[in-house]
Amino acid sequence: MELIYAALLIHKSGNEVNEENIKKVLTAAGAKVDDTKIKALVAALEGVDIEQAIKEAAVVSATPATAASAPAAGEKKEEKKEEKQDDNQAAAGLGALFG
């Protein structure tokens, strides 16, 4: 994660996101510098519009999580009702055995 944070910080400051700048930020922060991971990040970010990626991520994170989980909560309530009905039926069946 620190690599992504470093790249975002560099981008936000208006500088070019490259290997040298990422190394400087990580070193200044006291983080471990892994040249292979830095090269992979710079290669992955090549041609990426970081501002657009940030906007898209903001839209996804702004989507309410409760809307997605609401049907699941409703389903759980229905399952509990079904379980109660099954318990009541079982009890009624036992009652019939004993008259």
N, C-alpha and C positions, 0 to 999 in steps of 0.2 A: 504494500500500500504506500509505503514512503516514496516509492518511485513515482507513482501517480500524483501524490501530493506535490512532490518536487516539480514535476512537469506542469501542473496547474499553477503553482506559484510563479514559475518562470514565465509561463504564458501570460498570467495576470499582470506581471510587471512589465510586459511589453518586450521581453527579450526572446530570442530564438531558443526553442526547445531542442537542444543538441546534447551530445554526450558530455562535452566539457562543462556546460552549464549545470547539468544534472549532477555531475560529480562534485562541483563546487557547493551546490546546495546541500547534498547529502553529507559532505565532509563538514560543512559549517554546522549542520545539525547534530553531528556526532554519530550519524548512522553508518552502517556497514556499506561499503561500496563494492558492488558486484558488476564488473565490466560487462559480463555476458548479458545480464539482465538489462543493463542500461542500453546496450546495443539493440537488444530485442525490442525494448520500449520505443526507442527512437525510430527504428524501422517500422514498427506498428503504427506510429503516429504520423509517418510520412504520408502526406496527401490528405490528412484528416483535418476537417474544419473543427477545431476545438470548441469554438463558440457555439456552433450548431449542435455539437455533441452534448454540451452542457445544457442547452435549451431543451433538447430531447429528453435528457435525463431528468430535468426539472419537471417536465410534463408527466413523465411516468411516475415520479415520486409524489406528485400532487394528486394523483388518483386516489380517492379514498379507499383504504383497505377494508373498511367496514362494509362497503357495498359488495365487495367480492365475497366476504365471509357471511353476509346476511342469509343467503339461501342455506348455507351449511348449518347455521344456528336454527333455522326453521326446520330443517330436516331432523336435527337432534331432538327437537321438541316432539315431532311426530313419532320418532322412534320410541321416546319415553311413553307416549300415550299408548302405543301399540304394546309395549311391554306391560303396562298396567292392565290393559285389556286381557292379555294372555294370562297374567297372574289371576285376574278375576275369574276368567273362564276355568282355570285350573282349580281354583277354590270351589267354584260351583260344581265342578265335576266330582271333587272329593266329597262335597256335601251330599251329592246324590248317592254315593256309595253307602253313606251311613244313615240315610233315610231322612 
